[in-house]
Amino acid sequence: MLPWRVARRHRSNRREVALIGSGHIGAARLASLLGDVRSGRGPAYRELAAAVRVLVDDGRLPSGTRLPAERALAAELSLSRVTVTHAYGELRENGWADARQGSGTWVRLPDGPLRADGAWVPGPVRGGVIDLTHAAPPAPQLMAELVRRAMDRLDAELAGHGYGPDGLLALRERVADRFAARGLPTDPDQIVVTGGALHAIGTALGELAGPGDRVLVEHPTYPAVLDVIDDAGARPVPVALDRDPVQTALPRAARQTAARVAYLMADFQNPTGALLDDDARARLVERLARLDVVAIVDETFVDLDLRDGPPDGPRPVAAHAPRGGDVVTVGGVSKIAWGGLRLGWIRAAREPAARMRRRLARAQISPPVLEQLIGIEVLDALEDLRAERIGPLRAQRGRLVAEIAAEFPDWRVEVPDGGLMLWCDLGTEMSTALCAVAPRHGLSLAPGPRFGPGRSFEDRLRLPFTHPEPVLAEAVRRLRRAVDDVGAGPVSEARAELVV
């Protein structure tokens, strides 16, 4: 009897992996993900093994993927076959790979707490380890009271059957009112309720893009979006924004690539924290509309404005859309409230909103009622939640910036006006090596290349300031030891450059 076999091929400029039974990655593609593994900070085989571990740990190399033949990978990396053989042996010895005669070597996650393999989501963290991989703050104290209030509302819902593919009208009204208060008149029929902002992004992409379509993304960007685009069979087109402003770079890339969808974050972008002003938003959507490009705008961090004074941010990007239907806005409550509350929404023109609502109804019938009731309470108490969140986040941001300035004065840190993280320029390409050694110093880190295709951002590190101040101080001390471990060189006497 022949074993059950499934063959699929994902093609993108982010990765090309042929899945036949367990997956396989070609030598050229793996080499492009690994980059230069000969930094001289240690034996080459250990550096190669560490780089592969990082790829497995952050999901770019899914567990079960068969590694290339040793001779082929050695040729691509300009290493000896003996070096690759030792690296594969190191991976097997430490539980990161298995091998069988005649079947080759394939990577695996080591034994331990279950994790969502290949997904950009927080998972279990070993006791004593400080997680700086994900920007996931704990729930504010007010959340417990909001859940109790939602439970009081539940009695009225239990008399019915509980199915409602449109979502609760009271929730859609509150989301619509929130957009209207920010300068974008919205009808509840334009709101689609989803299971979180990422679910909203996936639903919108499923409606707007298909296999082979190009999707513009900021470079760097939110890692999970690259996965969602890849799962849809679409092709992410990274658009670097370090030289040209977004309102120029994205339209030019759309014209050059014939892309019809663009994903962006205008409010405290992840990971850079950048905030687009009203003028830039207006020029961006006007130019994209002329090219028939629909923008999916992610407002996940819109309520985390850390500037002094009352929040008075720019109007939503969709408020500047010349035809109204050129922008799809997604949002949720995971950052202002709690990540465990999987509730989000899509705001779109009525016709595409209706299509996306039908798409969701076929997949899940209706969103969960209790989560929506909690969402109603969250939106009713939004300003109280902000008051509880913003003060500590400002203090934590300041503490992390100060600790980095003291320990790493050569690093360049742009202090964001909002959001939950710092995007650090390390001044040298060490991000993957740093993430490889971090666990033995009690840290979990996300490598810079996870925020873009290929080997970009090897000189960058994203550090969230979602922990209490003493924990952040300890985290930087551990980070100091990890940097010393990879041999990054002596600490300069110069002060860190802080761009406020």
HUCOR-V580397 format. One record per pair of residues at least 6 apart in sequence whose ideal C-beta (glycine too) atoms are under 7 Angstrom apart, sorted by the first residue. I is the first residue (numbers start at 1). J is the second residue. If there is no record, write none. Layout:
BEGIN
<<I:J> <I:J>>
END
This chain:
BEGIN
<<5:20> <5:21> <7:19> <7:20> <8:19> <9:18> <10:16> <10:17> <10:230> <12:230> <12:235> <12:236> <13:235> <13:236> <13:453> <14:226> <14:230> <14:236> <14:453> <15:29> <16:29> <17:23> <17:25> <17:65> <18:24> <22:64> <22:65> <22:66> <22:106> <23:62> <23:64> <23:65> <23:66> <24:65> <24:66> <25:61> <25:65> <25:68> <26:68> <27:68> <27:72> <27:73> <27:76> <28:76> <30:68> <30:73> <31:73> <31:76> <31:77> <32:454> <32:455> <33:55> <33:60> <33:454> <34:51> <34:77> <35:455> <35:458> <37:44> <37:47> <37:48> <37:51> <37:77> <38:44> <38:47> <39:47> <39:433> <41:47> <41:433> <41:486> <41:487> <44:79> <44:83> <45:83> <45:86> <45:87> <45:90> <46:90> <47:433> <48:83> <48:84> <48:87> <49:87> <49:90> <49:91> <50:433> <50:436> <51:432> <51:436> <52:61> <52:91> <52:107> <53:96> <53:436> <54:432> <54:435> <54:436> <54:447> <55:61> <56:63> <56:96> <56:107> <56:109> <58:446> <58:447> <58:450> <59:117> <59:118> <59:119> <59:120> <60:450> <61:107> <62:117> <62:118> <63:107> <63:108> <63:109> <63:117> <64:106> <64:108> <65:106> <65:107> <66:104> <66:106> <67:88> <67:104> <67:105> <67:106> <67:107> <70:81> <70:84> <70:85> <70:88> <71:81> <73:84> <74:80> <74:81> <74:83> <74:84> <88:97> <88:105> <91:97> <91:107> <92:98> <92:99> <95:110> <95:111> <96:107> <96:108> <96:110> <97:105> <97:106> <97:107> <97:108> <98:106> <98:108> <99:105> <109:115> <109:117> <113:123> <113:124> <115:123> <115:124> <116:123> <120:223> <120:224> <120:227> <122:131> <122:134> <122:136> <125:131> <125:444> <128:442> <129:439> <129:442> <129:443> <129:444> <130:442> <130:443> <130:467> <130:471> <130:474> <130:475> <130:478> <131:444> <132:443> <132:444> <132:445> <132:463> <132:464> <132:475> <133:444> <133:445> <133:446> <134:464> <135:420> <135:421> <135:464> <135:466> <136:339> <136:466> <137:420> <137:466> <139:337> <139:338> <140:385> <140:388> <140:389> <141:388> <142:381> <142:384> <142:385> <142:388> <143:337> <143:338> <146:374> <146:377> <146:378> <146:381> <147:374> <149:377> <150:370> <150:373> <150:374> <150:377> <153:373> <154:370> <154:373> <157:369> <162:369> <163:365> <163:366> <164:366> <165:357> <165:361> <165:365> <165:366> <166:357> <167:193> <167:367> <167:372> <168:372> <169:188> <170:376> <171:193> <171:372> <171:375> <171:376> <172:188> <172:191> <172:193> <173:188> <174:376> <174:379> <175:191> <175:345> <175:379> <176:186> <176:187> <176:188> <176:190> <176:191> <178:379> <179:186> <179:316> <179:347> <180:186> <182:315> <182:316> <183:315> <183:316> <183:319> <184:315> <184:316> <184:318> <184:319> <186:347> <189:350> <189:353> <190:347> <190:348> <190:349> <190:350> <190:353> <191:345> <191:347> <192:345> <192:346> <192:353> <192:356> <192:357> <192:360> <193:345> <193:367> <193:372> <194:200> <194:203> <194:344> <194:345> <194:346> <194:360> <195:342> <195:344> <195:367> <196:332> <196:334> <196:342> <196:343> <196:344> <197:298> <197:300> <197:330> <197:331> <197:332> <197:334> <197:344> <198:224> <198:228> <199:344> <200:330> <200:332> <200:344> <200:345> <200:346> <201:225> <201:228> <201:296> <201:298> <201:330> <202:228> <203:346> <203:356> <203:359> <203:360> <204:296> <204:328> <204:330> <204:346> <204:356> <205:228> <205:229> <205:232> <205:234> <205:296> <206:232> <206:359> <207:352> <207:355> <207:356> <207:359> <208:261> <208:294> <209:215> <209:232> <209:234> <209:261> <210:233> <210:234> <211:233> <211:234> <212:233> <212:235> <213:234> <213:235> <213:260> <213:261> <214:235> <214:237> <214:257> <214:258> <214:259> <215:229> <215:234> <215:235> <215:236> <215:237> <215:259> <215:261> <215:263> <216:237> <216:239> <216:250> <216:253> <216:254> <216:259> <216:262> <216:263> <217:225> <217:236> <217:237> <217:238> <217:239> <217:263> <218:239> <218:241> <218:246> <218:264> <218:269> <219:238> <219:239> <219:240> <219:241> <219:452> <219:456> <220:271> <220:272> <220:451> <220:452> <220:457> <221:451> <221:452> <222:270> <223:450> <223:451> <225:263> <226:236> <229:236> <236:453> <237:253> <237:257> <237:259> <238:452> <238:453> <239:249> <239:250> <239:253> <241:249> <245:280> <246:264> <246:276> <246:280> <246:284> <247:280> <247:283> <247:284> <247:287> <250:262> <250:264> <250:284> <250:288> <251:287> <251:288> <251:291> <253:259> <254:262> <254:288> <254:291> <254:293> <255:291> <259:293> <260:292> <260:293> <260:294> <261:293> <261:294> <261:296> <262:288> <262:293> <262:295> <263:296> <263:298> <264:295> <264:297> <265:298> <266:276> <266:281> <266:297> <266:317> <267:275> <267:299> <267:301> <267:302> <267:313> <268:275> <268:301> <268:304> <268:416> <268:417> <268:418> <268:419> <270:301> <270:419> <271:421> <271:423> <271:451> <271:462> <272:423> <273:414> <273:416> <273:417> <273:418> <273:419> <273:421> <273:423> <275:417> <275:418> <276:314> <277:314> <278:314> <278:315> <281:314> <281:317> <281:320> <282:320> <285:295> <285:317> <285:320> <285:321> <285:326> <285:327> <286:322> <288:295> <288:326> <289:321> <289:322> <289:323> <289:326> <294:326> <294:328> <295:317> <295:326> <295:327> <296:328> <296:330> <297:317> <297:318> <297:327> <297:329> <298:330> <299:329> <299:330> <299:331> <300:331> <300:332> <300:335> <301:335> <301:418> <301:419> <302:331> <303:336> <303:382> <303:386> <304:335> <304:336> <304:393> <304:418> <304:419> <304:420> <305:311> <305:313> <305:417> <305:418> <306:390> <306:393> <306:394> <306:397> <306:417> <306:418> <307:417> <307:418> <316:329> <317:327> <317:329> <318:327> <318:329> <318:347> <321:327> <324:349> <325:349> <325:352> <328:346> <328:348> <328:352> <329:347> <330:344> <330:346> <331:344> <331:345> <332:343> <332:344> <332:345> <333:341> <333:343> <333:375> <333:378> <334:341> <335:420> <336:385> <336:386> <336:389> <337:378> <337:385> <341:371> <341:374> <342:371> <343:371> <343:372> <343:375> <346:353> <346:356> <348:356> <378:385> <393:465> <395:469> <396:465> <396:467> <396:469> <396:472> <397:465> <399:469> <399:472> <399:473> <400:422> <400:463> <400:465> <400:472> <401:413> <401:415> <401:422> <401:498> <403:472> <403:473> <403:476> <404:411> <404:413> <404:424> <404:476> <404:496> <405:495> <405:496> <405:498> <407:476> <407:480> <408:496> <409:491> <409:492> <409:494> <409:495> <409:496> <410:427> <410:492> <410:494> <411:424> <411:425> <411:426> <411:427> <411:496> <412:425> <412:496> <412:497> <413:422> <413:424> <413:496> <413:498> <414:423> <414:499> <415:498> <415:499> <415:500> <420:464> <420:465> <420:466> <421:462> <421:463> <421:464> <421:465> <422:463> <422:465> <423:460> <423:462> <424:460> <424:461> <424:463> <425:459> <425:460> <426:459> <426:460> <426:461> <427:459> <428:459> <428:488> <429:458> <429:459> <430:486> <430:488> <431:447> <431:448> <431:449> <431:457> <431:458> <431:459> <431:460> <431:461> <432:447> <432:449> <432:458> <433:486> <434:445> <434:461> <434:482> <434:483> <434:486> <435:445> <435:446> <435:447> <437:482> <437:485> <437:486> <438:444> <438:445> <438:482> <441:478> <441:481> <441:482> <441:485> <442:478> <443:475> <443:478> <443:479> <443:482> <445:461> <446:462> <448:457> <448:458> <448:459> <448:460> <448:461> <449:455> <449:456> <449:457> <449:458> <451:457> <451:462> <465:472> <467:475>>
END
